[in-house]
Amino acid sequence: MTLRIVADVREDGTTIRLIGRMRAEHIAPVREEIAASRAPTALDLDEVTLTDIDAVRFLGAAERDGIVLQHCAPFIREWIARESGGSQAREQLEKGASMPTKPSIVFCHGIWADGSSFSKVIPPLQAEGYEVMAAQYGLDTPEGDVATVKRTLGRVGGPAILVGHSYGGSVITAAGMDDRVVGLVYIAALANDAGETSQSQQEKFPVADVFKYVEVADGRIWMRPEGVVCFAGDLSRQEQQVVWATHYAPAADLFGRNAPGIAWKSKPSWYIVANNDRTVQPDLQRFLAKRMGATTKAVDSSHVAMLSQPAFVIEVIREAAKAVRGASATV
């Protein structure tokens, strides 16, 4: 993806929007645009993903020269600060020194759910100092859901870990290709390889019980009330009723294709197998975890381990965060 440069020159100054990935070869044209601009000048970084350390250094120098950096994402700001910290900070960076802050965590929900399905794991992680967000996507298309996750990554500090539940595993498999992502955690989740879809993965194993209790209407796949026991059978009856009342139906063709990208082939991964799952077959989960070479943990839970076994899930996320803390997003 090339960098687009869009200048908005006004009487009271210039705003230069940078759109795309910024690399060393883009520095010269950006510098030329700044030189031709009407002062004061601002660089709008809202749509930038940095993939080159020279770009980080350039932005830091530009700011020191009086250029305003607008909408600077936290992960960009952190790297600028580290690069501006003198020779010792640069030396530590070049040696791959551990990050001074914890990775951010972005949760990605499955079908028949939304971000509230992580309500039992978010507060404890926040209390421990993690920056956490749940991506709220519409379950309309894989590409649209992945785009929402990438926008969410722009609202937290980087690097980040993606945590995907169920269909959310397909989402993080594609979204995890983003340079800001340094680790993946799958919870009873799908995880496609090239040429596979969310549907084709499941067709290799017996049909899960929950699919006896679905109904297609208005272009969406709805779970009937009696199906919730297959989805969240180890929750209290009251909690099951809430799960069903808040379930979000996916588009009927959502599982027919996947967004491009197989992040688990290049990013460290963890997988939580739900032994008592009646929505995604446990044998399929074990197959996927083994295929991706994930650090695998198993728990006796229904499909919604983050609701029925939140402490277990939090511990796996902590383990992943500790393991990637010395890693850095590609900048």
N, C-alpha and C positions, 0 to 999 in steps of 0.2 A: 504494500500500500504506500503510494507516494504521499508526500506532505503537500497539502494545499495551503496557500497563503492568500488570505483575503484581507485587504486593507480598507478600513473605514476612516476616511480623512474628513475631519470637521474643523470648524473655526477654532474650537477650543482644544484641539489635539487629535491624535490618531490612535485608533485601536486596530491592532493587527491580529486577526484570528488565524491560529495554526490548527489544521485539521489533518489528523492521521498520525503516522509514526515519524518521529524526528530522529534523524541520524546525522552523522558528521557531514555528509554531502549536502545537507540542507542548511547548514549554518551560513554559508556564503550568501545564498539568496535571501535568507531572513535578515542578515546583517545589512544587505543592500536596501531592503525594504525599510528597515529602521532608519538608515541614513537619509532616505528620500522622504521620510515622514515629517509631518508637522508636529513639533513638540507641544506639550508633553506626549510621550508615546507609551502605549501599554501593549503587552502581548497577552492575548486571551488564550489560555491553555486548556480550556474546558474539554476540548475534543482531541487532546494529544496523548499518545502513549509513547513514552521515551524508550528507545531500544539501543541507545548509544551513549556511553559515558561522556563523550565529547560534547554531546548536546546538553547534558547536565551541567558541565563546566561552563558552556557558553551561556546558559540561562543564568547561572550564578553571577557570571561576570557582567551580563547585561543589567541585572538588578543592581549590582554595585555601581554601575554607571548611570543609574537613575531611571531605568526602564521599569515600569510597573508590571508585575506578573499577576494577571487576573485569573481567578478560578483555578488556582494552582492546587492540584490534588495532593492530599497528605503524603502519598508515597513519593511524589516528585519533590515536595518541599523537604522531606527528610533527606533525600539524596543530595539535594543542593546544600543543605546544612552540613552534611558530612564532608562534601567536597570542599566546602568553604572553611573547614575546621583546621586548616594548616597542614603541614607536612606529616605530622603524626597521624592525624585522622586519615589522610590519603594513604599512608603506608598501611594502616590497619585495613582499609577498604581493599587495597590491592592484594593483601594477604588473605582476604576472605574472612575478616573478623566477624564475630557474631553480631547480629542486629541488636541495637540498644533497646528496642521495644519488641513486644510480642507481635506475632503475625495477627492480622485481622482474620475474622472468620465470617464467611458468607454462606448462609444456608439456602439450599435449593429444594423445594418441596416436590412431592410426587402428585399423581392424580388423586382425585377425591380428597384434596387437602389444600392448604395454603400455608403461609408462613407461620400461622399460629400453631401448627403442628410441632413447632420447636419451642413452645412456650415454657416447657419444663427445663430446658437446657440453656436457654439464653440468659436468664437472670444469674445463675451461678457463674457462668463464664464472664459476664460483665462485672460481677463482683470481684473476680480475679484479675481484672484489668484488661481483658480482651475487648477490642472494638468489634462489635457484632452487628450484622444486619441480615435480614431474611429477604431474599429477592421475591417479589410478588409478581409472578407472571401469569398470563391468561390461559395457558394450556390450549392455545389455538394452533400454533405451529411450532415445531422444534426451533426453527430459525428465530422466531420472535421471542421465544423463551430464553434462548441463549443471549440474544441482544439485550434483554432486560438484565440478565446476570452481569453482563459486561458493564452496563450502565451503573449497576449497583457497586461493582468494583471501583468505579470512579468516585464513589462517595465515602470510601473507607481508606485507611492508610494501607500501604503495601509494604512488603509482600503479603499475600493473603492465602488462606486455605479455603477451598470449596468443600462443603459438606452436602452430599446429595442423598435424598431418600427416595427409594422406589424409582419412578420415572426420572426423578431428579438426578439419578446416576447417569442417565443418557445426556442430560443437560450439562452436567459438570464434565463429562467426557469430552464434549465439544468446547464448552466455555473455558475449560482448563488450559486450552492452548494459549490463552491470553498470557502475555509476558509477566503480568503481575501475580500470577498464580504459582505457588511453589509446592503445593501439596493437595491431595485429594482424599476425602474420607467418604466411603460409600456405606450407607445403612440399608440393608436388605434391598439393594439397588440393582438396576440394570446397568450394563457397561458394555456397549457395543464395540465390535471390531470393525474394520473396513468392510463395507458391503453388507453389514447387518443393520437391522432396524430394531426398535424396541419390541416389535411384534415377533420378528423372526427368531430372536433369542429365546423367547418363551415357547415357541412351537417345537423346540427340540426336547421339551419335557412335558409331562402330563399337565393338563389344564388345571389351574389352581381353583380351589373351591369357590372363591369369591365370584368367579365369572358365571356361576349358576344364578346369580342374583343381580344381574345388570339389565338395564333397559336402554335402548337407543331411542331418543326422542329429540326433536328440534336440532338435529345435527350434533348432539352431545351424548356421551355415555354416562348414564346415571346409575348409582348404586341403590338398589332397593333396600328398605329398612332392615330386612332380615339378613342382608349381606354384611352388616357391620360386624357381626360376630366373627366372620372370616377375616376381617380387616383389623379389628382391634379387640379380639376376644379376651385378652387378659386385663382389660380395663374394667372398672366398675360399670354397672349398668347405666348409671347416670352419665359417666364419661363417654360411654359408647353412644348414648343419645346425642350428646353434644357433637361428637365426631360426625355422626350422620347428618345432624342438622346443619353443620357448617361445611359439609363436603362439597367440593367444587368439581363439576363434571367437565372432563376434557372433550375436545373436539373428536368426533367419531373416527377421523382419519389420522389422529395425532401419532399413533404408533406405526404408521405406514412408511415413515422415512425418518432419518436423523439429520441433524445439522452436521456439517463437515468437521473433522478433527478427532483424533484419538489421543487425548492427553495422557492417559495412563501408561502409554508407551515411553513417555519421556519425563513424567513427573512421579515422585514417590507417592504411593497409594496405601491406604488402610481400608479394610473391609470388615464390617460387622455383619455376621451371618445370624439371622433370626431363626433359631432352630424349629420353632413352632409356627412358622409363617404359613398362612393359607391364602396369600395373595400373590407372592412371588415364591416359587418353589425353592425350598432350602437347598436342594441338590443343584439347582441352577445357580444359586448364590455361591455355593462352594466351587462350582466349575468356573464361574467368572473370577472369583478371588484368586484361584490358582492360576488361571490363564494370565492375569495381569501381574502376577508375582507380588500381590499385596500382602502386607502384614495383616494377618487374619485373626479376628477374635469372634468367638461364638457365644451367644447368650440365649437362654430359654425364654423367648418372648414371641409375641405375635408380630405382625408386620410393622407395628408402630413402636419399635424398641425405644425411641426417644421419648415416648409418653409413658410406657410401662416400665422401662428400665433406664431412666435418665442418668443415674449415677454411673452406670456402666458406659453409656455413650459418651458422657463428659470425660471419663477417664481416657477413652480412646482418642478423643479430640485433643486432650492435653498431651498425650504421647506423641501425636502427630505434630503438634505445635512445638514441642520440645525438640523433635528431630529436625525440623526445618528451620529452626531459629537461626542457625548459622548460614542458611541459604539466603540468596538475594534474588529479587525479581530482576529480569533482564531490563537494563535501563539504557 
